[in-house]
Amino acid sequence: MYASRATRSGFSLVELLILVATIGLIVALLLPSVQQAREISRRMQCTNNLKEIGVALHNYHDIFSALPYREGGPGQHQFNGGPIAPFQRLSGLVALLPLLEQGGVVEELQLSGQTKTPWESNYQPWKHHFNILRCPSSPDHYLQEGIGDTNYAFCAGDSPDTESLEPRGIFGLVNHATFDSITDGASLTIALAERAFPSSKRDKRNVGYGSDPETPAECAVTFDSFSGYAKSNPAPGGRWSDGGSAFSAMNTCLPPNSPQCAYASHEAQDGYYTASSEHPDGAMCVFADGSVRFITEAIDCGNQGAQAVTSGPSPYGVWGSMGSKSGSEQTPGA
Amino acid sequence: MNRYGLMPIVLGLACVIGCNSESSTKVPGRSVTVEAGGIVTLNGKPLAGATVLFSSEQLNLTAYAKTDKAGRFQLSTYEPGDGAPAGHYRVAIKKVDHAVTSPSDHPALPPTTESSPLLPAKYADCETSDLEAVVAEGKDNSFTFQLFDLLETS
């Protein structure tokens, strides 16, 4: 017995195999939690970006006694003497630049006189990429046209009426909102939310063209997980300079990470523009008081088959009431 | 002492830890849904690409679906294909063709578009469609909607 033990040297094959299997098991157990930790830190970065945008909004209000509009601009793009509004299409992010510590780009814009349309991809100031406008969880936009990207979109309210002088939410066309006008409460009204970039032509995060849905439910059925949208437009987040709805607006009609649809097959028209992100199960939002919260996809979205309203409580549940600035909804838990 | 005796316990524990993240919990505020679907026909032929809306005033929700090539549909309320909560529904069925009639001559201007309904207008509104459905638990919730368009003679 003693002699036979003495002839052994090292490990047996079975022992080695078990050792390898155990190490494999431990790695397999650890890997998901490592990935989770990495995602948590990316999400924290994203939260911080939104927080800074929220602070910038407050500073802007301190300086000008009003919030910036989502879409407007120097008014130099009137076409054929038509109505002014649709051709003033600069994003509110341009107005926020000095407060996001991007003074250099502001000087560049002032030197060149700001006479270019926001879709001018050869215009040097538009080519800047800002880390503060990018969520680290979101992969790059699959379509790069030269203009910098943004993951953060202004909330137009709980209505597809995004190109409106009097939006249901805080941010609309040309008209400035003030904190006074947010009668639902600044801590209960979304200012900006995340919109992740589409990663391919079939991605839900594109905007669907070719249908003018009357209700969120009708927009939801325009996307087919197998073949995508009948006609997809990769606009979301593609131009930080552009205030057109498909680029820089979101509304709280469909729950986060749902399909989106543009009216009249055009990227600066009304439509359903949905918050989305690469974080699991929801998207981050900054509220008008500067607080940043994570909203899950399972949030109560009311009656998705109801038409949007122009006044009064939102038909789209808690999510809709967070979008409207003066819907006088009863807020659960408040 | 069998030195491998602990292995099954370790493996079992790993399985429990590894799998419990999959478990789904009921979302508060949501009604329990039951699978529901059916088929839509127009003048006896299956109707493809139509939007079916099941709306309930009492539950304050709308379940929706789009019909496939065979005219079949599967309702969604909260998640894709989850069906609808039990209840009495008024049904609207829409099919609209949307076409660009003339393209835009400036990037800031939208093109001219035209929507034309492909079904009689009364089916598009749940108040006038005269289509109803009762979704119930423990029952085959398969509904057939036979639509007729007298103008379509071909």
Boltz contact constraints between the chains, C-beta under 6 A:
constraints:
  - contact:
      token1: [A, 25]
      token2: [B, 14]
      max_distance: 6.0
  - contact:
      token1: [A, 79]
      token2: [B, 106]
      max_distance: 6.0
  - contact:
      token1: [A, 86]
      token2: [B, 108]
      max_distance: 6.0
  - contact:
      token1: [A, 87]
      token2: [B, 108]
      max_distance: 6.0
  - contact:
      token1: [A, 119]
      token2: [B, 107]
      max_distance: 6.0
  - contact:
      token1: [A, 210]
      token2: [B, 98]
      max_distance: 6.0
  - contact:
      token1: [A, 211]
      token2: [B, 98]
      max_distance: 6.0
  - contact:
      token1: [A, 212]
      token2: [B, 115]
      max_distance: 6.0
  - contact:
      token1: [A, 217]
      token2: [B, 62]
      max_distance: 6.0
  - contact:
      token1: [A, 217]
      token2: [B, 64]
      max_distance: 6.0
  - contact:
      token1: [A, 218]
      token2: [B, 51]
      max_distance: 6.0
  - contact:
      token1: [A, 221]
      token2: [B, 51]
      max_distance: 6.0
  - contact:
      token1: [A, 221]
      token2: [B, 64]
      max_distance: 6.0
  - contact:
      token1: [A, 221]
      token2: [B, 66]
      max_distance: 6.0
  - contact:
      token1: [A, 264]
      token2: [B, 110]
      max_distance: 6.0
  - contact:
      token1: [A, 264]
      token2: [B, 113]
      max_distance: 6.0
  - contact:
      token1: [A, 265]
      token2: [B, 100]
      max_distance: 6.0
  - contact:
      token1: [A, 265]
      token2: [B, 111]
      max_distance: 6.0
  - contact:
      token1: [A, 265]
      token2: [B, 113]
      max_distance: 6.0
  - contact:
      token1: [A, 266]
      token2: [B, 110]
      max_distance: 6.0
  - contact:
      token1: [A, 269]
      token2: [B, 110]
      max_distance: 6.0
  - contact:
      token1: [A, 298]
      token2: [B, 27]
      max_distance: 6.0
  - contact:
      token1: [A, 300]
      token2: [B, 29]
      max_distance: 6.0
  - contact:
      token1: [A, 303]
      token2: [B, 60]
      max_distance: 6.0
  - contact:
      token1: [A, 303]
      token2: [B, 61]
      max_distance: 6.0
  - contact:
      token1: [A, 303]
      token2: [B, 62]
      max_distance: 6.0
  - contact:
      token1: [A, 304]
      token2: [B, 62]
      max_distance: 6.0
  - contact:
      token1: [A, 305]
      token2: [B, 53]
      max_distance: 6.0
  - contact:
      token1: [A, 305]
      token2: [B, 55]
      max_distance: 6.0
  - contact:
      token1: [A, 305]
      token2: [B, 62]
      max_distance: 6.0
